[in-house]
Amino acid sequence: MIKRFFLLVLFMLPAPVWAQSQCYSEDEMRAEQLLRLHSELMVITVMCHQSSKGINLIPYYTGFTKRYIQPLHDAEEVMQHHYSATYGGNGVDQLDRLRTRLANEISQQIADSSAPEFCAERRDKVLVMYRASAHDVNNEVGRLVDDAQPYESLCDE
């Protein structure tokens, strides 16, 4: 009898938060892609160490991060809110998983080719993004929105 009561109560409750639509708003899509760009720059820095002209990439990656710390923080908050609304909780664990997935995705690209090939193609992107205007960074995020495979599709708004 008690078991049936709990089942009845369970069915009367609203649908769980995790059952909500798993898709991104435009802001969430852009937030994921900004975090994707930041993760890509981190992986490039760690893997390649130097630009094609022998410049140490660490200060440029760190400089990019410092310059765009507020937009990066805002993107993390957007994603935390999305994950909280979609999966419940505070969204921090899901955000951590996203960051890990993004870094692993880029690292897989290295494994699919080779570190020298990857670095030859991408090592200067850290310098380019460090020197880029906010407008240019936004354009790069827009390019990623169009080209990259997000982890959730864009919602039909």
Secondary structure, DSSP 8 states (H G I E B T S, - for coil): -HHHHHHHHHHHS---GGGS--EE-HHHHHHHHHHHHHHHHHHHHHHH-B-TT--BSHHHHHHHHHHTHHHHHHHHHHHHHHHHHHH-TTSHHHHHHHHHHHHHHHHHHHHHS-HHHHHHHHTTHHHHHHH--HHHHHHHHHHHHHHS--SSEE---
